[in-house]
């Protein structure tokens, strides 16, 4: 049976590309260590990756991709991961907060109607990611089943820009 997508796998690829100079994220004005990288990993799939970067090291990252609309509004799925050496320091929580603010700042002028959702689907056994989602998105998650793996999960949702 497949497993819930682990953002840490993508984080390792991002980290490798960053160190090799294969990607060049742009700095964000809202936070001195926040950078963003936009790419199209598959035709029709736009991805925004925000990372807290020091030199050529990404300490943590958050990846946003379009999800199915919620209540008629645009929705972004978010996944996040932290470098093993920096876990337990609150970096994922900080990153999700500042990246959502940066996303809102960039996206708000482009929306047809105000507001959009950010959603995290977190494995029922992933306590660390549940804590981040509870601190940044919602403290009342909805039990669900991960569509890809069929495993129990929790859905955390936050409406921004309204």
DSSP file (Angstrom, degrees, kcal/mol; ACC not computed):
  #  RESIDUE AA STRUCTURE BP1 BP2  ACC     N-H-->O    O-->H-N    N-H-->O    O-->H-N    TCO  KAPPA ALPHA  PHI   PSI    X-CA   Y-CA   Z-CA
    1    1 A X              0   0    0      0, 0.0   148,-0.1     0, 0.0   149,-0.1   0.000 360.0 360.0 360.0 137.1    0.0    0.0    0.0
    2    2 A X        -     0   0    0    146,-0.2     2,-0.2   147,-0.1   149,-0.1  -0.184 360.0-128.3 -64.1 161.6    1.4    3.5   -0.8
    3    3 A X        -     0   0    0      1,-0.1     2,-0.1   147,-0.1     3,-0.1  -0.693  31.5 -84.8-107.5 163.0    2.4    5.9    1.9
    4    4 A X        -     0   0    0     -2,-0.2    -1,-0.1     1,-0.1   118,-0.0  -0.442  61.0 -92.0 -63.3 137.7    1.4    9.5    2.6
    5    5 A X        -     0   0    0     -2,-0.1     2,-0.7     1,-0.1    -1,-0.1  -0.294  39.3-145.0 -55.6 129.3    3.6   11.8    0.6
    6    6 A X    >>  -     0   0    0      1,-0.1     3,-1.7    -3,-0.1     4,-0.7  -0.881   6.6-157.9-102.3 109.9    6.6   12.8    2.7
    7    7 A X  H 3> S+     0   0    0     -2,-0.7     4,-2.2     1,-0.3    74,-0.2   0.723  87.8  73.6 -59.2 -19.9    7.7   16.4    2.0
    8    8 A X  H 3> S+     0   0    0      1,-0.2     4,-2.1     2,-0.2    -1,-0.3   0.840  89.2  58.7 -64.7 -30.8   11.1   15.5    3.4
    9    9 A X  H <> S+     0   0    0     -3,-1.7     4,-1.4     2,-0.2    -1,-0.2   0.942 109.8  42.7 -61.9 -47.5   11.9   13.5    0.3
   10   10 A X  H  X S+     0   0    0     -4,-0.7     4,-2.7     1,-0.2    -2,-0.2   0.855 109.4  59.3 -65.0 -35.4   11.3   16.7   -1.8
   11   11 A X  H  X S+     0   0    0     -4,-2.2     4,-2.9     1,-0.2    -1,-0.2   0.906 102.8  51.8 -60.5 -42.2   13.2   18.7    0.7
   12   12 A X  H  X S+     0   0    0     -4,-2.1     4,-2.2     2,-0.2    -1,-0.2   0.894 111.1  47.6 -62.7 -39.7   16.3   16.5    0.2
   13   13 A X  H  X S+     0   0    0     -4,-1.4     4,-2.5     2,-0.2    -2,-0.2   0.908 112.7  48.9 -66.2 -42.0   16.1   17.1   -3.6
   14   14 A X  H  X S+     0   0    0     -4,-2.7     4,-2.6     2,-0.2    -2,-0.2   0.931 111.1  50.4 -60.9 -46.3   15.7   20.8   -3.1
   15   15 A X  H  X S+     0   0    0     -4,-2.9     4,-2.5     1,-0.2    -2,-0.2   0.905 111.1  48.4 -59.2 -44.3   18.6   20.9   -0.7
   16   16 A X  H  X S+     0   0    0     -4,-2.2     4,-2.0     1,-0.2     6,-0.2   0.919 112.7  47.4 -64.0 -45.0   20.8   19.0   -3.2
   17   17 A X  H  X>S+     0   0    0     -4,-2.5     5,-2.0     2,-0.2     6,-1.0   0.876 111.9  51.2 -65.0 -37.5   19.8   21.3   -6.1
   18   18 A X  H ><5S+     0   0    0     -4,-2.6     3,-0.9     1,-0.2    -2,-0.2   0.940 111.2  46.5 -64.1 -48.3   20.5   24.4   -3.9
   19   19 A X  H 3<5S+     0   0    0     -4,-2.5    -2,-0.2     1,-0.2    -1,-0.2   0.853 112.9  50.2 -63.0 -35.4   23.9   23.2   -2.9
   20   20 A X  H 3<5S-     0   0    0     -4,-2.0    -1,-0.2    -5,-0.2    -2,-0.2   0.566 111.4-120.7 -80.3  -8.6   24.8   22.3   -6.6
   21   21 A X  T <<5S+     0   0    0     -3,-0.9    -3,-0.2    -4,-0.6    -2,-0.1   0.643  75.8 128.8  77.2  14.2   23.7   25.8   -7.8
   22   22 A X  S   <S+     0   0    0     -5,-2.0     2,-0.3    -6,-0.2    -4,-0.2   0.715  71.6  37.8 -75.5 -21.1   21.1   24.1  -10.0
   23   23 A X        -     0   0    0     -6,-1.0     2,-0.3    -9,-0.1    -2,-0.1  -0.947  65.1-160.7-127.3 151.9   18.3   26.4   -8.6
   24   24 A X        -     0   0    0     -2,-0.3    12,-0.1    12,-0.0    -6,-0.0  -0.752  14.0-158.3-133.2  85.8   18.5   30.0   -7.6
   25   25 A X        -     0   0    0     -2,-0.3     2,-0.3    12,-0.1    12,-0.2  -0.280  19.3-121.0 -62.3 150.3   15.6   31.0   -5.3
   26   26 A X  E     -A   36   0A   0     10,-3.0    10,-2.8     1,-0.1     2,-0.1  -0.720  25.9-111.7 -93.8 142.6   14.7   34.7   -5.1
   27   27 A X  E     -A   35   0A   0     -2,-0.3     2,-0.3     8,-0.2     8,-0.2  -0.417  26.4-135.9 -72.0 149.1   14.9   36.6   -1.8
   28   28 A X    >   -     0   0    0      6,-2.6     3,-0.6     3,-0.4     6,-0.3  -0.825   5.4-139.2-104.8 145.3   11.6   37.7   -0.2
   29   29 A X  T 3  S+     0   0    0     -2,-0.3     3,-0.1     1,-0.2    -1,-0.1   0.679  93.9  67.0 -77.2 -17.4   11.3   41.2    1.2
   30   30 A X  T 3  S+     0   0    0      1,-0.2     2,-0.3    68,-0.1    -1,-0.2   0.663 109.9  22.1 -82.2 -15.7    9.3   40.1    4.3
   31   31 A X  S X  S-     0   0    0     -3,-0.6     3,-1.3     3,-0.2    -3,-0.4  -0.976  70.2-132.3-153.9 133.8   12.0   38.1    6.0
   32   32 A X  T 3  S+     0   0    0     -2,-0.3    -1,-0.1     1,-0.3    -2,-0.0   0.765 108.0  36.2 -63.6 -26.3   15.8   38.2    5.7
   33   33 A X  T 3  S+     0   0    0     -6,-0.1    20,-2.6    21,-0.1     2,-0.4   0.335  92.5 109.4-107.5   6.7   16.3   34.5    5.4
   34   34 A X  E <   + B   0  52A   0     -3,-1.3    -6,-2.6    -6,-0.3     2,-0.3  -0.721  40.7 173.5 -91.9 130.4   13.1   33.7    3.3
   35   35 A X  E     -AB  27  51A   0     16,-2.3    16,-2.4    -2,-0.4     2,-0.4  -0.916  15.6-150.5-130.1 156.6   13.5   32.7   -0.3
   36   36 A X  E     -AB  26  50A   0    -10,-2.8   -10,-3.0    -2,-0.3     2,-0.4  -0.978   6.7-170.0-131.1 144.2   11.1   31.5   -3.0
   37   37 A X  E     - B   0  49A   0     12,-2.3    12,-2.9    -2,-0.4     2,-0.5  -0.993   7.6-161.2-133.8 125.7   11.5   29.3   -6.0
   38   38 A X  E     + B   0  48A   0     -2,-0.4     2,-0.3    10,-0.2    10,-0.2  -0.906  23.8 150.3-108.1 131.1    8.8   28.9   -8.6
   39   39 A X  E     - B   0  47A   0      8,-2.2     8,-2.8    -2,-0.5     2,-0.5  -0.935  45.4-124.6-149.0 175.3    8.8   25.9  -11.0
   40   40 A X  E     +     0   0A   0     -2,-0.3     6,-0.2     6,-0.2     3,-0.0  -0.851  23.7 179.2-123.7  90.8    6.6   23.6  -13.0
   41   41 A X  E    S+     0   0A   0     -2,-0.5     2,-0.3     4,-0.4    -1,-0.1   0.783  75.4  12.7 -67.7 -26.3    7.4   20.0  -11.9
   42   42 A X  E >  S- B   0  45A   0      3,-0.6     3,-2.6    -3,-0.1    -1,-0.1  -0.970 104.2 -76.4-142.5 154.0    4.8   18.6  -14.3
   43   43 A X  T 3  S+     0   0    0     -2,-0.3     3,-0.1     1,-0.3    -2,-0.1  -0.303 120.6  10.1 -53.5 128.7    2.8   20.1  -17.2
   44   44 A X  T 3  S+     0   0    0      1,-0.2     2,-0.6    -4,-0.0    -1,-0.3   0.426 102.3 112.3  82.5  -0.7    0.1   22.2  -15.7
   45   45 A X  E <   -B   42   0A   0     -3,-2.6    -3,-0.6    20,-0.0     2,-0.4  -0.914  48.0-165.9-110.9 112.2    1.4   22.0  -12.1
   46   46 A X  E     -     0   0A   0     -2,-0.6    20,-0.6    -6,-0.2     2,-0.4  -0.799   8.2-169.3 -94.6 135.8    2.7   25.2  -10.7
   47   47 A X  E     -BC  39  65A   0     -8,-2.8    -8,-2.2    -2,-0.4     2,-0.5  -0.989  12.8-164.4-131.0 133.7    4.8   24.9   -7.5
   48   48 A X  E     -BC  38  64A   0     16,-2.3    16,-3.0    -2,-0.4     2,-0.6  -0.975   9.8-168.0-114.3 122.7    6.0   27.6   -5.1
   49   49 A X  E     -BC  37  63A   0    -12,-2.9   -12,-2.3    -2,-0.5     2,-0.4  -0.952   0.9-169.2-114.0 120.1    8.7   26.6   -2.7
   50   50 A X  E     +BC  36  62A   0     12,-3.0    12,-2.9    -2,-0.6     2,-0.3  -0.875  12.5 178.9-104.8 139.7    9.6   28.9    0.2
   51   51 A X  E     -BC  35  61A   0    -16,-2.4   -16,-2.3    -2,-0.4     2,-0.8  -0.997  35.2-130.4-143.3 146.2   12.7   28.1    2.2
   52   52 A X  E     -BC  34  60A   0      8,-2.2     7,-3.1    -2,-0.3     8,-0.9  -0.877  43.8-172.2 -90.3 111.0   14.6   29.6    5.1
   53   53 A X  E     - C   0  58A   0    -20,-2.6     2,-0.4    -2,-0.8     5,-0.2  -0.889  25.0-175.8-118.2 136.7   18.1   29.6    3.6
   54   54 A X  E >  S- C   0  57A   0      3,-2.9     3,-1.8    -2,-0.4     2,-0.4  -0.957  72.3 -46.3-127.3 110.6   21.5   30.4    5.2
   55   55 A X  T 3  S-     0   0    0     -2,-0.4    -2,-0.0     1,-0.3     0, 0.0  -0.539 124.8 -23.0  65.8-120.9   24.3   30.4    2.6
   56   56 A X  T 3  S+     0   0    0     -2,-0.4     2,-0.5    -3,-0.1    -1,-0.3   0.081 120.1  97.6-108.0  22.8   23.7   27.2    0.5
   57   57 A X  E <   -C   54   0A   0     -3,-1.8    -3,-2.9   -39,-0.1     2,-0.7  -0.948  59.7-152.7-116.7 124.0   21.8   25.4    3.2
   58   58 A X  E     -C   53   0A   0     -2,-0.5    -5,-0.2    -5,-0.2     3,-0.1  -0.848   8.6-172.1 -89.0 119.1   18.0   25.3    3.4
   59   59 A X  E    S-     0   0A   0     -7,-3.1    24,-3.0    -2,-0.7     2,-0.3   0.844  70.5  -8.9 -79.5 -34.8   17.1   24.9    7.1
   60   60 A X  E     -CD  52  82A   0     -8,-0.9    -8,-2.2    22,-0.3     2,-0.3  -0.982  65.3-161.2-156.9 155.1   13.4   24.3    6.3
   61   61 A X  E     -CD  51  81A   0     20,-2.7    20,-2.2    -2,-0.3     2,-0.4  -0.989   8.4-158.7-143.7 156.6   11.0   24.5    3.4
   62   62 A X  E     -CD  50  80A   0    -12,-2.9   -12,-3.0    -2,-0.3     2,-0.5  -1.000  13.0-157.0-132.6 130.8    7.3   24.8    2.6
   63   63 A X  E     -CD  49  79A   0     16,-3.1    16,-1.9    -2,-0.4     2,-0.5  -0.926   4.8-164.7-114.8 129.6    5.9   23.8   -0.8
   64   64 A X  E     +CD  48  78A   0    -16,-3.0   -16,-2.3    -2,-0.5     2,-0.3  -0.952  13.3 166.9-115.9 129.4    2.6   25.1   -2.1
   65   65 A X  E     -CD  47  77A   0     12,-2.0    12,-3.2    -2,-0.5   -18,-0.1  -0.965  44.5 -89.9-134.4 154.2    0.7   23.6   -5.0
   66   66 A X  E     - D   0  76A   0    -20,-0.6    10,-0.3    -2,-0.3     2,-0.2  -0.392  45.8-174.2 -63.5 136.3   -2.9   24.1   -6.2
   67   67 A X  E     - D   0  75A   0      8,-3.3     8,-0.5     1,-0.1     2,-0.1  -0.600  41.8 -63.0-116.3-178.2   -5.4   21.8   -4.6
   68   68 A X  E     -     0   0A   0     -2,-0.2    -1,-0.1     1,-0.1     8,-0.0  -0.445  67.5 -95.8 -66.6 141.8   -9.1   21.4   -5.3
   69   69 A X  E     -     0   0A   0     -2,-0.1     2,-0.4     3,-0.1     5,-0.2  -0.204  34.6-146.6 -57.6 149.3  -11.1   24.6   -4.6
   70   70 A X  E >  S- D   0  73A   0      3,-2.0     3,-2.6     1,-0.1    47,-0.1  -0.983  75.4 -13.1-119.1 129.5  -12.8   24.9   -1.2
   71   71 A X  T 3  S-     0   0    0     -2,-0.4    -1,-0.1     1,-0.3     3,-0.1   0.841 129.0 -55.8  49.6  37.6  -16.1   26.7   -0.9
   72   72 A X  T 3  S+     0   0    0      1,-0.3     2,-0.3    -3,-0.1    -1,-0.3   0.540 115.9 112.2  77.1   6.7  -15.6   28.1   -4.4
   73   73 A X  E <  S-D   70   0A   0     -3,-2.6    -3,-2.0     1,-0.1    -1,-0.3  -0.810  76.9 -92.4-114.0 154.0  -12.2   29.6   -3.5
   74   74 A X  E     -     0   0A   0     41,-0.4    43,-2.9    -2,-0.3     2,-0.4  -0.291  43.7-162.5 -56.3 142.9   -8.7   28.9   -4.7
   75   75 A X  E     -De  67 117A   0     -8,-0.5    -8,-3.3    41,-0.2     2,-0.5  -0.999   9.5-159.9-136.4 135.7   -6.9   26.4   -2.4
   76   76 A X  E     -De  66 118A   0     41,-2.5    43,-3.0    -2,-0.4     2,-0.4  -0.952  13.3-141.4-112.8 131.0   -3.2   25.6   -2.0
   77   77 A X  E     -De  65 119A   0    -12,-3.2   -12,-2.0    -2,-0.5     2,-0.4  -0.729  21.9-158.4 -83.5 140.3   -2.0   22.4   -0.5
   78   78 A X  E     +D   64   0A   0     41,-2.6    43,-0.3    -2,-0.4     2,-0.3  -0.965  15.2 179.0-124.3 139.6    1.1   22.9    1.7
   79   79 A X  E     -D   63   0A   0    -16,-1.9   -16,-3.1    -2,-0.4     2,-0.3  -0.966  11.0-171.6-130.3 150.8    3.8   20.5    2.8
   80   80 A X  E     +D   62   0A   0     -2,-0.3     2,-0.3   -18,-0.2   -73,-0.2  -0.976   9.4 179.6-146.0 155.2    6.8   21.3    4.9
   81   81 A X  E     -D   61   0A   0    -20,-2.2   -20,-2.7    -2,-0.3     2,-0.4  -0.986  13.8-146.5-153.4 155.5   10.0   19.8    6.1
   82   82 A X  E     -D   60   0A   0     -2,-0.3   -22,-0.3   -22,-0.2     5,-0.1  -0.974  32.2-102.6-127.2 140.1   13.0   20.8    8.3
   83   83 A X    >   -     0   0    0    -24,-3.0     3,-2.3    -2,-0.4     4,-0.4  -0.338  36.8-118.1 -56.4 139.6   16.6   19.7    8.0
   84   84 A X  G >  S+     0   0    0      1,-0.3     3,-0.8     2,-0.2    -1,-0.1   0.817 113.0  57.1 -54.3 -34.8   17.3   17.1   10.6
   85   85 A X  G 3  S+     0   0    0      1,-0.2    -1,-0.3   -26,-0.0    -2,-0.1   0.626 110.8  43.8 -72.7 -11.9   19.9   19.3   12.3
   86   86 A X  G X  S+     0   0    0     -3,-2.3     3,-0.9   -27,-0.2     5,-0.4   0.286  82.3 124.8-117.6   8.7   17.4   22.1   12.8
   87   87 A X  T <   +     0   0    0     -3,-0.8    -3,-0.0    -4,-0.4   -27,-0.0  -0.315  65.9  31.6 -69.2 153.4   14.3   20.2   14.1
   88   88 A X  T 3  S+     0   0    0      1,-0.1    -1,-0.2    40,-0.0    -2,-0.0   0.582  91.3  99.0  79.3  10.4   12.7   21.1   17.3
   89   89 A X  S <  S-     0   0    0     -3,-0.9    -2,-0.1     0, 0.0    -1,-0.1   0.341  97.3-108.6-109.6   4.1   13.6   24.8   17.0
   90   90 A X  S  > S+     0   0    0     -4,-0.1     4,-2.4     3,-0.0     5,-0.2   0.596  78.3 130.9  81.6  10.3   10.2   26.1   15.7
   91   91 A X  H  >  +     0   0    0     -5,-0.4     4,-3.1     1,-0.2     5,-0.2   0.889  69.5  51.9 -66.9 -38.9   11.5   26.7   12.2
   92   92 A X  H  > S+     0   0    0      2,-0.2     4,-2.7     1,-0.2     5,-0.2   0.924 111.7  47.4 -63.4 -42.6    8.7   24.9   10.4
   93   93 A X  H  > S+     0   0    0      2,-0.2     4,-2.1     1,-0.2    -2,-0.2   0.943 114.5  46.5 -62.3 -47.8    6.1   26.9   12.3
   94   94 A X  H  X S+     0   0    0     -4,-2.4     4,-2.7     1,-0.2     5,-0.3   0.927 113.5  49.5 -58.8 -46.0    8.0   30.2   11.5
   95   95 A X  H  X S+     0   0    0     -4,-3.1     4,-2.8     1,-0.2     5,-0.3   0.918 109.3  49.6 -63.7 -45.2    8.4   29.2    7.9
   96   96 A X  H  X S+     0   0    0     -4,-2.7     4,-2.1    -5,-0.2    -1,-0.2   0.922 113.3  48.3 -61.7 -41.9    4.7   28.3    7.3
   97   97 A X  H  X S+     0   0    0     -4,-2.1     4,-1.8    -5,-0.2    -2,-0.2   0.957 116.8  39.9 -62.2 -51.3    3.6   31.6    8.9
   98   98 A X  H  X S+     0   0    0     -4,-2.7     4,-2.1     1,-0.2    -2,-0.2   0.848 115.1  52.3 -72.0 -31.9    6.0   33.8    7.0
   99   99 A X  H  X S+     0   0    0     -4,-2.8     4,-2.8    -5,-0.3    -1,-0.2   0.877 107.8  51.6 -71.8 -35.2    5.5   31.9    3.7
  100  100 A X  H  X S+     0   0    0     -4,-2.1     4,-2.6    -5,-0.3    -2,-0.2   0.908 110.5  49.2 -64.6 -39.7    1.7   32.2    4.0
  101  101 A X  H  X S+     0   0    0     -4,-1.8     4,-2.3     2,-0.2    -2,-0.2   0.912 113.2  46.6 -63.9 -41.7    2.1   36.0    4.5
  102  102 A X  H  X S+     0   0    0     -4,-2.1     4,-2.1     2,-0.2    -2,-0.2   0.907 112.6  49.7 -66.7 -42.4    4.4   36.2    1.5
  103  103 A X  H  X S+     0   0    0     -4,-2.8     4,-2.5     1,-0.2     5,-0.3   0.920 111.5  49.3 -61.1 -44.7    2.0   34.0   -0.6
  104  104 A X  H  X S+     0   0    0     -4,-2.6     4,-2.5     1,-0.2    -2,-0.2   0.915 109.5  51.7 -61.7 -43.8   -0.9   36.2    0.4
  105  105 A X  H  < S+     0   0    0     -4,-2.3     4,-0.5     1,-0.2    -1,-0.2   0.899 117.2  38.9 -60.8 -41.6    1.0   39.4   -0.5
  106  106 A X  H  < S+     0   0    0     -4,-2.1    -1,-0.2     1,-0.1    -2,-0.2   0.811 121.9  41.4 -79.0 -30.4    1.8   38.1   -3.9
  107  107 A X  H >X S+     0   0    0     -4,-2.5     3,-2.0    -5,-0.2     4,-0.8   0.823  93.2  78.0 -89.9 -33.6   -1.5   36.4   -4.7
  108  108 A X  G >< S+     0   0    0     -4,-2.5     3,-1.0     1,-0.3    -1,-0.1   0.850  93.5  50.6 -49.8 -46.2   -4.1   38.8   -3.4
  109  109 A X  G 34 S+     0   0    0     -4,-0.5    -1,-0.3     1,-0.2    -2,-0.1   0.705 110.3  52.2 -67.9 -15.1   -3.9   41.3   -6.4
  110  110 A X  G <4 S+     0   0    0     -3,-2.0    -1,-0.2    -4,-0.2     2,-0.2   0.548  86.2 101.5 -97.2  -8.9   -4.3   38.4   -8.8
  111  111 A X    <<  -     0   0    0     -3,-1.0     3,-0.1    -4,-0.8     5,-0.0  -0.520  65.5-142.7 -81.5 143.9   -7.5   36.8   -7.4
  112  112 A X  S    S+     0   0    0     -2,-0.2     2,-0.3     1,-0.2    -1,-0.1   0.877  92.3  18.4 -69.1 -38.7  -10.9   37.4   -8.9
  113  113 A X  S    S-     0   0    0      2,-0.2    -1,-0.2    -3,-0.0    -3,-0.0  -0.959 100.5 -90.1-131.2 152.2  -12.5   37.5   -5.5
  114  114 A X  S    S+     0   0    0     -2,-0.3    48,-0.1    -3,-0.1    47,-0.1  -0.233  82.5  31.6 -64.5 146.3  -10.8   38.0   -2.1
  115  115 A X        -     0   0    0     46,-0.4   -41,-0.4   -11,-0.1     2,-0.3   0.295  50.2-162.0  93.7 146.4   -9.5   35.2   -0.1
  116  116 A X  E     - F   0 160A   0     44,-2.1    44,-3.4   -43,-0.1     2,-0.3  -0.968  19.5-116.9-154.3 160.9   -8.0   31.7   -0.6
  117  117 A X  E     -eF  75 159A   0    -43,-2.9   -41,-2.5    -2,-0.3     2,-0.4  -0.727  10.2-156.7-103.0 150.6   -7.4   28.6    1.4
  118  118 A X  E     -eF  76 158A   0     40,-2.4    40,-2.2    -2,-0.3     2,-0.4  -0.997  19.9-171.9-120.5 132.8   -4.3   26.9    2.5
  119  119 A X  E     -eF  77 157A   0    -43,-3.0   -41,-2.6    -2,-0.4     2,-0.4  -0.973  13.6-168.1-129.7 137.0   -4.7   23.2    3.4
  120  120 A X  E     - F   0 156A   0     36,-2.5    36,-2.7    -2,-0.4     2,-0.7  -0.995   7.9-158.9-122.7 128.6   -2.4   20.6    4.9
  121  121 A X  E     - F   0 155A   0     -2,-0.4     2,-0.4   -43,-0.3    34,-0.2  -0.936  22.0-173.5-103.4 113.6   -3.2   16.9    4.9
  122  122 A X  E     - F   0 154A   0     32,-2.8    32,-2.7    -2,-0.7    -2,-0.0  -0.910  27.9-107.7-117.6 132.8   -1.1   15.4    7.7
  123  123 A X  E >   - F   0 153A   0     -2,-0.4     3,-2.0    30,-0.2    30,-0.3  -0.243  26.7-123.4 -55.2 140.5   -0.8   11.7    8.5
  124  124 A X  T 3  S+     0   0    0     28,-2.0    -1,-0.1     1,-0.3    29,-0.1   0.703 113.3  47.8 -61.4 -19.0   -2.6   10.7   11.7
  125  125 A X  T 3  S+     0   0    0     27,-0.3     2,-1.2     1,-0.1    -1,-0.3   0.380  85.2  95.7-102.0   3.2    0.7    9.4   13.0
  126  126 A X    <>  +     0   0    0     -3,-2.0     4,-1.9     1,-0.2     5,-0.1  -0.662  44.9 168.4 -97.2  81.2    2.8   12.5   12.2
  127  127 A X  H  > S+     0   0    0     -2,-1.2     4,-2.2     1,-0.2    -1,-0.2   0.880  71.4  54.6 -64.0 -42.0    2.7   14.3   15.5
  128  128 A X  H  > S+     0   0    0      1,-0.2     4,-1.7     2,-0.2    -1,-0.2   0.928 111.8  43.8 -60.8 -45.7    5.4   16.9   14.7
  129  129 A X  H  > S+     0   0    0      1,-0.2     4,-2.5     2,-0.2    -1,-0.2   0.831 109.7  57.3 -69.9 -31.0    3.6   18.0   11.5
  130  130 A X  H  X S+     0   0    0     -4,-1.9     4,-2.6     2,-0.2    -1,-0.2   0.906 105.4  51.2 -62.9 -40.3    0.3   18.1   13.3
  131  131 A X  H  X S+     0   0    0     -4,-2.2     4,-1.8     2,-0.2    -2,-0.2   0.912 110.6  48.0 -63.7 -42.2    1.8   20.5   15.8
  132  132 A X  H  X S+     0   0    0     -4,-1.7     4,-1.6     2,-0.2     5,-0.3   0.942 113.4  47.5 -62.4 -47.4    3.0   22.8   13.1
  133  133 A X  H  X>S+     0   0    0     -4,-2.5     4,-3.0     1,-0.2     5,-1.7   0.879 110.7  51.8 -63.1 -38.5   -0.4   22.7   11.3
  134  134 A X  H  <5S+     0   0    0     -4,-2.6    -1,-0.2     1,-0.2    -2,-0.2   0.862 112.7  45.8 -66.5 -35.1   -2.3   23.4   14.6
  135  135 A X  H  <5S+     0   0    0     -4,-1.8    -1,-0.2    -5,-0.2    -2,-0.2   0.752 127.3  26.1 -77.7 -24.4   -0.1   26.4   15.3
  136  136 A X  H  <5S+     0   0    0     -4,-1.6    -2,-0.2     2,-0.2    -3,-0.2   0.731 132.3  19.1-113.8 -28.3   -0.3   27.8   11.8
  137  137 A X  T  <5S-     0   0    0     -4,-3.0     2,-0.3     1,-0.3    -3,-0.2   0.827 118.3 -25.8-113.4 -55.6   -3.5   26.7   10.1
  138  138 A X      < -     0   0    0     -5,-1.7    -1,-0.3    20,-0.1     3,-0.2  -0.954  29.8-148.9-165.3 140.6   -6.2   25.4   12.5
  139  139 A X  S    S+     0   0    0     -2,-0.3     2,-0.3     1,-0.2    -5,-0.1   0.310  95.1  64.6 -95.6   9.5   -6.5   23.9   15.9
  140  140 A X  S    S-     0   0    0     17,-0.2    -1,-0.2    -6,-0.1    17,-0.1  -0.635  73.6-175.8-128.5  75.1   -9.6   22.0   14.9
  141  141 A X        -     0   0    0     -2,-0.3     2,-0.5    -3,-0.2    15,-0.2  -0.284  21.9-127.3 -70.9 157.6   -8.5   19.5   12.2
  142  142 A X  E     -G  155   0A   0     13,-2.4    13,-2.8    -2,-0.0     2,-0.1  -0.913  23.2-119.2-105.5 126.3  -11.0   17.4   10.3
  143  143 A X  E     +G  154   0A   0     -2,-0.5     2,-0.3    11,-0.2    11,-0.2  -0.402  50.0 152.3 -61.4 138.8  -10.4   13.6   10.2
  144  144 A X  E     -G  153   0A   0      9,-2.7     9,-2.6    -2,-0.1     2,-0.4  -0.859  44.6-104.7-151.5-177.5  -10.0   12.4    6.6
  145  145 A X  E     -G  152   0A   0     -2,-0.3     7,-0.2     7,-0.2     2,-0.2  -0.991  37.1-114.5-120.7 129.3   -8.4    9.8    4.5
  146  146 A X     >  -     0   0    0      5,-2.9     4,-2.5    -2,-0.4     5,-0.1  -0.453  21.7-144.1 -62.5 126.8   -5.3   10.6    2.4
  147  147 A X  T  4 S+     0   0    0     -2,-0.2    -1,-0.2     1,-0.2  -143,-0.0   0.836  94.2  45.3 -65.1 -34.6   -6.4   10.3   -1.3
  148  148 A X  T  4 S+     0   0    0      1,-0.1  -146,-0.2     3,-0.1    -1,-0.2   0.903 128.2  21.3 -77.1 -42.4   -3.0    9.0   -2.5
  149  149 A X  T  4 S-     0   0    0      2,-0.1    -2,-0.2  -148,-0.1    -1,-0.1   0.719  88.7-130.5-101.9 -24.5   -2.3    6.4    0.2
  150  150 A X     <  +     0   0    0     -4,-2.5     2,-0.1     1,-0.3    -3,-0.1   0.519  62.0 137.5  81.0   5.2   -5.7    5.6    1.8
  151  151 A X        -     0   0    0     -5,-0.1    -5,-2.9     1,-0.1    -1,-0.3  -0.489  64.7 -92.1 -83.7 154.0   -4.2    6.1    5.2
  152  152 A X  E     + G   0 145A   0     -7,-0.2   -28,-2.0    -2,-0.1   -27,-0.3  -0.382  57.6 163.9 -62.1 141.2   -5.9    8.0    8.0
  153  153 A X  E     -FG 123 144A   0     -9,-2.6    -9,-2.7   -30,-0.3     2,-0.4  -0.901  34.7-118.7-149.2 174.3   -5.0   11.7    8.1
  154  154 A X  E     -FG 122 143A   0    -32,-2.7   -32,-2.8    -2,-0.3     2,-0.6  -0.980  19.4-143.3-123.2 137.9   -6.1   15.1    9.4
  155  155 A X  E     -FG 121 142A   0    -13,-2.8   -13,-2.4    -2,-0.4     2,-0.5  -0.900  14.5-171.1-104.4 121.2   -7.1   18.1    7.3
  156  156 A X  E     -F  120   0A   0    -36,-2.7   -36,-2.5    -2,-0.6     2,-0.4  -0.945  10.0-177.4-110.4 130.4   -6.0   21.5    8.5
  157  157 A X  E     -F  119   0A   0     -2,-0.5     2,-0.4   -38,-0.2   -38,-0.2  -0.981  11.3-177.8-134.2 140.3   -7.5   24.5    6.6
  158  158 A X  E     -F  118   0A   0    -40,-2.2   -40,-2.4    -2,-0.4     2,-0.5  -0.998  19.1-141.7-137.5 135.0   -7.0   28.2    6.9
  159  159 A X  E     -F  117   0A   0     -2,-0.4     2,-0.3   -42,-0.2   -42,-0.2  -0.834  25.3-171.0 -92.8 127.0   -8.7   31.0    5.0
  160  160 A X  E     +F  116   0A   0    -44,-3.4   -44,-2.1    -2,-0.5   -59,-0.0  -0.859  54.9  26.2-116.4 151.8   -6.4   33.9    4.1
  161  161 A X              0   0    0     -2,-0.3   -46,-0.4   -46,-0.2    -1,-0.1   0.650 360.0 360.0  80.4  17.1   -7.0   37.3    2.6
  162  162 A X              0   0    0     -3,-0.2    -1,-0.1   -48,-0.1    -2,-0.1   0.393 360.0 360.0-112.1 360.0  -10.6   37.9    3.7
